[in-house]
């Protein structure tokens, strides 16, 4: 049940990000991952969002936005059936 709730929260987070950016945000990116990416790009939104989100999540996780971004890079949320098996034609 906890995993299902987490999936719903991530989906809502991703939807909110796309809605807040009026469709400009990546549809599979969380607000936290976007905040880290935007801060690295020197964007004001990232410089404002990243410290705020990291502070909110500090009791649960250190460096939340960086970890969220890294999770996106390795596609940690994909189910195993979505991995490419290049050995089969």
Number of C-alpha atoms within 10 A of each C-alpha: 6 7 8 9 10 11 13 12 12 17 16 13 18 22 19 16 22 19 13 12 10 9 11 10 18 14 15 16 20 23 26 25 22 24 28 27 19 18 17 11 11 11 12 11 13 21 16 13 19 24 17 15 17 20 15 12 15 12 8 10 12 12 16 21 25 18 15 20 20 15 13 17 10 9 13 11 11 10 8 8 7 8 9 8 8 6 5 5 4
